[in-house]
């Protein structure tokens, strides 16, 4: 049996047909759809061929709908309406285009990076609702994998997501500094050799944080285990403990602008120098989500504003 719905019957042609039936002529239809008159005429003609019966008659330069066209219009309205609702429900299940974007971020990025990106997002998409979750690198990546977040701003390593199901937009590199209590008599203009601090106490972030990994790596290079007096679950608490004189810490440079009056910050000497790469990460199958495209655009705008190459 011949397939009743063939390649000449498409949603696009049905939409052109419905607009023509509404506007009454090809010129007004073309204007409403931002198409050429030739494109409208071709769509109607091939749709007529696909349906397999006459839909219009020519009266001079005009196309006049036959009763068959009005019958088709009734069903078109049902079909287009049903498909529109189906697409909306499909996107809703996928969490796409629902006016709400769930973003995860490192605590340290809430000082400057995230507020500036969010401000830009609100200008681009004023009605978009943004949910913000703060956590460690490990926690945020797990939430992204579980589809509990739409995008995350975390520390990434070069090539970490190659061949994965995620897309990565690098934003900027950030140096790691040694943070010391203000009471310590140190020359902040000198590079810090971690071996000189082997007898000092340290405050560290818990495992799973990006700065924790850098902390472990730096002291591995230094050749000794630091005396860790406490581990905390956010970088602000860690810096507060340094400020109170509890111990030293390693912190990313993005904290420097806010806390350099409260603690002493020393750049690390050559063997221990490290940089974090901060990136936006989201699922590859969401690459056409308009909300994520807006987030990506704002991320790139932020990178350009820093005048750095990520």
Buried (B, 14 or more C-beta within 10 A) or exposed (E): EEEEEEEBBBEEBBBBBBBBBEBEBBEBBBEBBEBEEEBBBBBBBBBBEBBEEEBBEEEEEEBEBBEBBEEBBEEBEEBBEEEEEEEEEEEEEBBBBBEEBBBBBBBBBBBBBBEEBBEBBEEBBEEBEBEEBBBBBBBBBBBBEEEEBBBBBBBBEEEBBEEEEBBBBBBBBBBBBBBBBEEBEBEEEEEBBBBEBEEBBBBBBEEBBBBBBBBBBBBEEBEEEBEBBEBBBBBBBBBBBBBBEBBBBBBBBBBBEEBEEBBBBBBBBEEBBBBBBBBBBBBEEBEEBEBBEBBBBBBBEBBEEEEEEB
